[in-house]
Amino acid sequence: MRRLIGAPNTPRKWTDSNMRTNLSASNLERFGFMQYKKAGDGKYEKTAGAGPDVISKD
């Protein structure tokens, strides 16, 4: 018996458009994640998922 060492099994290549599709608001919500976008002055507004509508540093 011989042990053969090969290259690791890696996922397919990621492209910007592919990543944007996978991280879309509908996909994040479907898998139970939340997404917030910076609204300015230390405030973040929810774009996907359950949770508070706005997060602020106050």
SULMO-V354265 format. One record per helix or strand. SS is the DSSP state (~ for helix, > for strand). FROM is the first residue (numbers start at 1). LEN is the number of residues. Records with the same first field share a line. If there is no record, write none. Layout:
SS: FROM-LEN ; FROM-LEN
This chain:
~: 16-7 ; 25-6
>: 35-6 ; 43-6 ; 54-3
